Amino acid sequence: MNKSSKSYVLENVTILWFLVTLIGQWIFAFYVAIYHGSLIFQKGLKGMGETHMPNSYISGDSLGNIILATHLVTAVIIIGGGPLQLIPQIRLKFPRFHRWLGRMYMLFACFGAMAGLYLIWTRPRPSFGNLFQEVAISIEGVLILIFSFLALRYAIVRKIHIHRRWALRLFITASGVWFLRIGYKFWYFIEDLLGFKLENFFDFWSFGSFLIPLAVLEFYLRIKDKKNKSKQLALAILLFVLTLIMSVGIFLAVKEMWLPRILKVV
Protein backbone atom coordinates (compact mmCIF):
# COMPACT_ATOMS: atom_id res chain seq x y z
CA MET A 1 0.00 0.00 0.00
CA ASN A 2 1.37 3.38 -1.01
CA LYS A 3 1.54 5.93 1.74
CA SER A 4 1.24 9.65 1.28
CA SER A 5 4.30 11.68 2.13
CA LYS A 6 2.52 13.28 5.10
CA SER A 7 1.46 9.99 6.70
CA TYR A 8 4.99 8.70 6.06
CA VAL A 9 6.37 11.70 7.94
CA LEU A 10 3.99 11.07 10.85
CA GLU A 11 4.99 7.41 11.02
CA ASN A 12 8.69 8.24 11.13
CA VAL A 13 8.28 11.01 13.69
CA THR A 14 6.30 8.56 15.84
CA ILE A 15 9.18 6.08 15.63
CA LEU A 16 11.63 8.83 16.59
CA TRP A 17 9.45 9.78 19.59
CA PHE A 18 9.34 6.15 20.67
CA LEU A 19 13.12 5.69 20.41
CA VAL A 20 13.77 8.81 22.49
CA THR A 21 11.19 7.62 25.03
CA LEU A 22 12.70 4.14 25.14
CA ILE A 23 16.22 5.43 25.73
CA GLY A 24 15.10 8.03 28.25
CA GLN A 25 12.99 5.62 30.27
CA TRP A 26 15.65 2.93 30.31
CA ILE A 27 18.19 5.46 31.56
CA PHE A 28 15.75 6.46 34.31
CA ALA A 29 15.09 2.81 35.22
CA PHE A 30 18.86 2.22 35.37
CA TYR A 31 19.26 5.26 37.62
CA VAL A 32 16.54 4.11 40.05
CA ALA A 33 18.00 0.59 40.15
CA ILE A 34 21.58 1.71 40.75
CA TYR A 35 21.07 4.75 42.98
CA HIS A 36 18.24 3.58 45.21
CA GLY A 37 19.05 -0.11 44.85
CA SER A 38 22.66 0.35 45.91
CA LEU A 39 21.74 2.29 49.03
CA ILE A 40 19.11 -0.26 50.06
CA PHE A 41 21.42 -3.19 49.30
CA GLN A 42 24.33 -1.69 51.21
CA LYS A 43 22.50 -0.21 54.21
CA GLY A 44 19.06 -1.79 54.25
CA LEU A 45 15.90 0.27 54.40
CA LYS A 46 17.78 2.98 56.32
CA GLY A 47 19.69 3.63 53.12
CA MET A 48 16.60 5.34 51.71
CA GLY A 49 17.14 8.06 54.30
CA GLU A 50 20.30 9.11 52.46
CA THR A 51 18.46 9.82 49.20
CA HIS A 52 17.13 13.18 48.05
CA MET A 53 13.55 12.16 48.93
CA PRO A 54 12.12 13.77 52.11
CA ASN A 55 10.64 11.34 54.63
CA SER A 56 12.00 8.45 52.59
CA TYR A 57 12.91 6.53 55.72
CA ILE A 58 10.92 7.01 58.92
CA SER A 59 12.08 5.21 62.04
CA GLY A 60 9.32 3.01 63.44
CA ASP A 61 7.26 3.00 60.25
CA SER A 62 8.30 -0.46 59.09
CA LEU A 63 5.28 -0.95 56.84
CA GLY A 64 5.70 2.41 55.15
CA ASN A 65 9.44 1.85 54.66
CA ILE A 66 8.85 -1.57 53.08
CA ILE A 67 6.11 -0.21 50.83
CA LEU A 68 8.36 2.63 49.67
CA ALA A 69 11.25 0.25 48.92
CA THR A 70 8.91 -2.04 46.99
CA HIS A 71 7.46 0.98 45.21
CA LEU A 72 10.95 1.85 43.96
CA VAL A 73 11.50 -1.71 42.72
CA THR A 74 8.21 -1.73 40.84
CA ALA A 75 9.13 1.61 39.26
CA VAL A 76 12.14 -0.05 37.64
CA ILE A 77 9.94 -2.80 36.17
CA ILE A 78 7.25 -0.37 35.02
CA ILE A 79 9.60 2.14 33.40
CA GLY A 80 11.91 -0.54 32.03
CA GLY A 81 9.29 -2.93 30.69
CA GLY A 82 6.60 -0.53 29.52
CA PRO A 83 8.23 0.57 26.23
CA LEU A 84 8.63 -3.08 25.17
CA GLN A 85 4.84 -3.36 25.06
CA LEU A 86 4.74 -0.73 22.33
CA ILE A 87 7.00 -2.57 19.89
CA PRO A 88 4.81 -4.23 17.20
CA GLN A 89 7.46 -6.80 16.30
CA ILE A 90 7.49 -8.14 19.86
CA ARG A 91 3.70 -8.18 20.01
CA LEU A 92 3.42 -10.08 16.71
CA LYS A 93 6.39 -12.46 16.94
CA PHE A 94 6.31 -13.12 20.68
CA PRO A 95 2.64 -12.81 21.67
CA ARG A 96 3.01 -14.93 24.79
CA PHE A 97 5.83 -12.73 26.08
CA HIS A 98 3.75 -9.66 25.25
CA ARG A 99 0.78 -10.98 27.20
CA TRP A 100 2.77 -11.99 30.28
CA LEU A 101 4.76 -8.76 30.32
CA GLY A 102 1.48 -6.87 29.97
CA ARG A 103 0.01 -8.68 32.96
CA MET A 104 3.10 -7.96 35.05
CA TYR A 105 3.08 -4.36 33.89
CA MET A 106 -0.54 -3.82 34.92
CA LEU A 107 -0.01 -5.63 38.22
CA PHE A 108 3.03 -3.58 39.18
CA ALA A 109 1.48 -0.37 37.88
CA CYS A 110 -1.55 -0.94 40.12
CA PHE A 111 0.64 -1.81 43.09
CA GLY A 112 2.78 1.25 42.48
CA ALA A 113 -0.29 3.46 42.29
CA MET A 114 -1.79 2.06 45.49
CA ALA A 115 1.57 2.26 47.26
CA GLY A 116 1.91 5.87 46.20
CA LEU A 117 -1.57 6.70 47.46
CA TYR A 118 -0.83 5.01 50.78
CA LEU A 119 2.47 6.83 51.23
CA ILE A 120 1.04 10.21 50.27
CA TRP A 121 -1.82 10.14 52.71
CA THR A 122 -0.22 8.34 55.67
CA ARG A 123 3.22 9.93 55.88
CA PRO A 124 4.05 13.39 57.21
CA ARG A 125 4.57 16.13 54.65
CA PRO A 126 6.56 16.82 52.69
CA SER A 127 6.85 13.35 51.18
CA PHE A 128 5.81 13.96 47.59
CA GLY A 129 5.47 17.73 47.70
CA ASN A 130 2.85 20.14 48.98
CA LEU A 131 -0.87 19.37 49.18
CA PHE A 132 -1.49 20.62 45.63
CA GLN A 133 1.19 18.32 44.23
CA GLU A 134 0.00 15.36 46.29
CA VAL A 135 -3.54 15.79 44.93
CA ALA A 136 -2.10 15.69 41.41
CA ILE A 137 -0.16 12.50 42.14
CA SER A 138 -3.26 10.97 43.72
CA ILE A 139 -5.32 11.69 40.60
CA GLU A 140 -2.58 10.14 38.51
CA GLY A 141 -2.63 7.04 40.72
CA VAL A 142 -6.40 6.69 40.40
CA LEU A 143 -6.16 7.02 36.61
CA ILE A 144 -3.54 4.26 36.53
CA LEU A 145 -5.95 1.97 38.37
CA ILE A 146 -8.84 2.84 36.03
CA PHE A 147 -6.80 2.48 32.84
CA SER A 148 -5.35 -0.84 34.02
CA PHE A 149 -8.84 -2.21 34.66
CA LEU A 150 -10.13 -1.09 31.26
CA ALA A 151 -7.06 -2.37 29.39
CA LEU A 152 -7.42 -5.76 31.08
CA ARG A 153 -11.17 -5.87 30.54
CA TYR A 154 -10.95 -5.33 26.79
CA ALA A 155 -8.03 -7.77 26.48
CA ILE A 156 -10.11 -10.48 28.16
CA VAL A 157 -13.05 -10.00 25.78
CA ARG A 158 -10.63 -9.85 22.83
CA LYS A 159 -11.51 -6.32 21.77
CA ILE A 160 -7.86 -5.75 21.00
CA HIS A 161 -8.22 -2.40 19.21
CA ILE A 162 -9.93 -0.86 22.24
CA HIS A 163 -7.53 -2.67 24.59
CA ARG A 164 -4.52 -1.07 22.88
CA ARG A 165 -5.97 2.41 23.29
CA TRP A 166 -6.47 1.94 27.03
CA ALA A 167 -3.04 0.30 27.32
CA LEU A 168 -1.50 3.36 25.67
CA ARG A 169 -3.31 5.61 28.12
CA LEU A 170 -2.00 3.46 30.95
CA PHE A 171 1.55 3.66 29.60
CA ILE A 172 1.43 7.45 29.30
CA THR A 173 -0.05 7.91 32.79
CA ALA A 174 2.32 5.42 34.42
CA SER A 175 5.17 7.35 32.77
CA GLY A 176 4.09 10.54 34.53
CA VAL A 177 6.89 10.25 37.08
CA TRP A 178 9.36 10.30 34.17
CA PHE A 179 7.61 13.11 32.28
CA LEU A 180 7.61 15.09 35.55
CA ARG A 181 11.38 15.03 35.83
CA ILE A 182 12.38 15.67 32.23
CA GLY A 183 9.67 18.33 31.94
CA TYR A 184 10.77 20.47 34.83
CA LYS A 185 14.43 20.14 33.89
CA PHE A 186 13.60 21.48 30.44
CA TRP A 187 11.45 24.31 31.85
CA TYR A 188 14.07 25.43 34.34
CA PHE A 189 16.60 25.44 31.50
CA ILE A 190 14.30 27.77 29.53
CA GLU A 191 13.86 30.00 32.57
CA ASP A 192 17.63 30.30 33.02
CA LEU A 193 18.09 30.88 29.30
CA LEU A 194 15.51 33.66 29.05
CA GLY A 195 16.03 35.12 32.50
CA PHE A 196 12.57 34.80 34.02
CA LYS A 197 10.88 32.63 36.61
CA LEU A 198 7.32 31.29 36.68
CA GLU A 199 6.17 30.96 40.25
CA ASN A 200 4.55 27.68 41.23
CA PHE A 201 5.50 26.03 37.94
CA PHE A 202 6.06 22.72 39.72
CA ASP A 203 2.50 22.82 41.05
CA PHE A 204 1.21 23.23 37.51
CA TRP A 205 3.53 20.59 36.10
CA SER A 206 2.47 18.07 38.77
CA PHE A 207 -0.81 17.92 36.84
CA GLY A 208 0.63 18.68 33.41
CA SER A 209 3.18 15.86 33.54
CA PHE A 210 0.45 13.31 32.85
CA LEU A 211 -2.52 15.37 31.60
CA ILE A 212 -0.62 17.05 28.75
CA PRO A 213 0.88 13.76 27.42
CA LEU A 214 -2.60 12.21 27.68
CA ALA A 215 -4.05 15.10 25.66
CA VAL A 216 -1.37 14.65 22.99
CA LEU A 217 -2.12 10.91 22.91
CA GLU A 218 -5.84 11.56 22.39
CA PHE A 219 -5.01 13.95 19.53
CA TYR A 220 -2.74 11.29 18.05
CA LEU A 221 -5.33 8.52 18.30
CA ARG A 222 -7.96 10.65 16.59
CA ILE A 223 -5.76 11.92 13.77
CA LYS A 224 -3.29 9.19 12.81
CA ASP A 225 -5.75 7.02 10.83
CA LYS A 226 -7.80 9.85 9.36
CA LYS A 227 -7.48 11.05 5.79
CA ASN A 228 -7.03 14.66 6.81
CA LYS A 229 -3.44 15.14 5.70
CA SER A 230 -3.12 18.69 7.04
CA LYS A 231 -3.98 17.48 10.55
CA GLN A 232 -1.54 14.58 10.18
CA LEU A 233 1.19 17.02 9.24
CA ALA A 234 0.30 19.28 12.18
CA LEU A 235 0.44 16.24 14.47
CA ALA A 236 3.83 15.23 13.07
CA ILE A 237 5.22 18.73 13.67
CA LEU A 238 3.83 18.79 17.22
CA LEU A 239 5.25 15.36 17.97
CA PHE A 240 8.64 16.33 16.55
CA VAL A 241 8.80 19.49 18.68
CA LEU A 242 7.81 17.53 21.78
CA THR A 243 10.47 14.94 20.98
CA LEU A 244 13.12 17.67 20.84
CA ILE A 245 11.89 19.03 24.19
CA MET A 246 12.00 15.54 25.69
CA SER A 247 15.55 15.02 24.37
CA VAL A 248 16.75 18.21 26.06
CA GLY A 249 14.97 17.28 29.27
CA ILE A 250 16.49 13.79 29.28
CA PHE A 251 19.98 15.17 28.69
CA LEU A 252 19.64 17.69 31.51
CA ALA A 253 18.15 15.13 33.90
CA VAL A 254 21.05 12.77 33.21
CA LYS A 255 23.66 15.49 33.48
CA GLU A 256 22.35 17.32 36.53
CA MET A 257 20.47 14.67 38.55
CA TRP A 258 20.78 11.03 37.65
CA LEU A 259 24.47 10.69 36.75
CA PRO A 260 25.82 12.70 39.73
CA ARG A 261 23.71 10.65 42.15
CA ILE A 262 24.81 7.37 40.58
CA LEU A 263 28.45 8.41 40.88
CA LYS A 264 27.95 8.99 44.61
CA VAL A 265 27.00 5.40 45.30
CA VAL A 266 29.16 3.39 42.87
N, C-alpha and C positions, 0 to 999 in steps of 0.2 A: 504494500500500500504506500503510495506516494504521500509524503507529508509536506504541508506548506512550510515555507521558510520560517514563518512566525511560530508555528507549533513546534518546529524543530528547535528554534531558539529557546522556547519555554522548556522543552524537555532537557536540553543541555544545561540550562541555568539551574533547573531542579536537581540535576545530578551534581553540579558544582556545590549547591547548597547542602546536599546530603553529605558529600565528602568533607566539607568544612565542619559540619555538625559531627560527623563520625570521629574525625581527628580530635576536635575540641572536647567531645564528651569522653573519649578514651583517655585523653590527657588528664581530665578532671578525675576520672575514676582511678587512674594511676596515682594521682596526688592524694586522694582520700585514703587509698589502700596503704601507701607508703608513709604518709605523714601521721595520720591517726592510727593506722595499724601498728606502726613501729612503736609509738608511745604506749599503746595498750599492751603490746607484746612484751615490751621491756619492763614496764612498771605497773602492769595491771590496770584496773579501772581508774586508779588514781592518776594514771598518765594523761587522761582526758583533761585533768585540771591544768595541765601545762600547755594546752592549746589556746588559740585565740578566742574560743567560744566562752562567753560568760556563763557561769553556773553549769559548766560542762560536767564537773564532778562535785557532788554535794555529799559530804560526810553524813552517814546515817540513812541516806536514801538509796538503799541497795537496789530496789526495784527500778527506780528512775535511772540509776547509773547503768544497769544492765540493759534497759530498754534503749537508752541513748547509744550505747556501744553497738547493740544489734542494729539500731537504726542506721548507723554509719556503715556497717557491713552490707546491709541491704541496698544502701545508696550505690555502693560499688557495683553490685549486680544489676541494679536498675539502669544506671547510667552506662555501664559497660555492655550490657546485653541488649538494651532497647534498640539501638541502631541496626543490629543484625536482623531484627524483625521487619525492617523496611527494605531489605534487599530481595528483589524478585527472584533472583537466581537461587537463593537459599530456600525461599518459600516453594519454588517449583521443583527443584531437584532433591531437596531434603525436607519433605513435608512433615515427617515425623519429628525431626529436630525442631522445625518451626513451631509445631503445636506444643511440644513440651517446653520449649523456651518461652513461648507465649503464656503458658500456664504459670510457670515460675515467675515470669515478669509481672503478671497480674497479682499473684499471691504476694510477692515482695513489695509491689507498689502499694497494695492495700495495707499490708503490715506497716510499711513506712509511713503512710498517711495516718493510720491510727496511732502509731507511736508518736508522730509529731503532734497530733492533737492532744494526746495525753501529756506530753512534756510541756507543751505551751500552757495548758490550763492547770497544771498541778505544781509547776516549779515557780520559784520566786522570779520576778522580773529584775533585770532584763535577761531573758534566755534566748529569745529569737527576735528581740527588738522591742519597741514600744507597743502599746495596745493596738494602735492603728495597723502596724505591721503584722502583729499576731493575728488580727482578724483576717488580714489578707491571706496569710499562710493557712489559716483554718479553712477559709473558703476553697483554697487550692486543694487542701486535703480532702474535703467533701467531694469536690469535683472528681478527684482521682477515684474515689470509691464508686461514684455514680458511673463514670466512664468505664471502669473495670467491669461493673455488673452488666452494662449494656453490651460491651464488646464480647463478654462471655456468653450472654444470652443469645445474641445473633450468631455466634459461632456454633452453639449447640443446635440451633434450628437450621443450620446450614444456609443462612442468608449472608453469604460471604461478603458481598458487596457492601452491605450495611455494616457488617462486622468490621471491615477494614476502616471504614470512616470513624467508627467509635474507637477503634484501636489507635488510629492516628491522633484523635483528640486526647486519648490517654497518654500517648507518648509525649505530645507537646506539653500537657499539663504536668506530667511527672518530670519533665525536663526543666520545670520552672526554677528549681534551685540552681541550675546551670545558667539559664538565661538571666537570672538575677545577677549573678556575679559578672558575667561578661558584659552585661548591659550597663551596670553602674561604672565599671572600669572604663568603658568607652565614653560614657557621659562625663565623667570627671576629667577625662582627657580633653574633651571638647571645651569644658569650662576653663581649664588651665590654658588651653590654646587661645581662646577668645577673651579671656580675662573677665569672666562674670561667674556668678554663683546663683543657682536656683535653690532657694530654701525648701527644705522638706522634699527634695527630689526622691530620696530613698523611700519615703512614705508612698509617693506616687508609684514608684517602680516596683514596690512590693506587690501591688495589684497588676501593674503593667507587664511584669515579667512573665505572667502566664496568660493574661487576658489579651494582650496585643498579639503574641504568637498564635493564639486561638483564633483571633479575628483574621489574621493573614491566612491561616489554614482554611477557614470557611470561605474566604474569597477564592483561594486556590481550588477548592473542591467544586465550587460553582462555576468556575471559568475554564478549567483545564480541558474539559471535554466538549465545550460549546464551540460553535462555528464562528463566533464573534472574534475575528482575528485581531481587531484593535484592542479588545480587552485582554486577549492572550498576550499581546505585546506589552501592554501596560503591566500585566502581572509579572512578566519576565523581567522587566526593568525594575519593578519593586523588589522582586526576589533577589536580583543581582545586587542592588544597593544594600539590602539587608544582609546579604552574604558578606559584602565588604565590611559592613559595620561589625558583624560577628567576628570576622577575621581579626580586626583591630582589637576588639574586646578580648578575644582568646589570647592574642599575643601579649597584651598588657597584663592579663590575669596570670599568665605563666611567668612573665618577667618580674612582676611586682608582688605577687602573692604566692603562687603555688611552688615555683622553683626555690625561692629563698627559704620557705618553710621546710621543703624536702631536704635541702642542704643542711638544715639544723639538726636533723635526726639521723642522717645516714653517716 
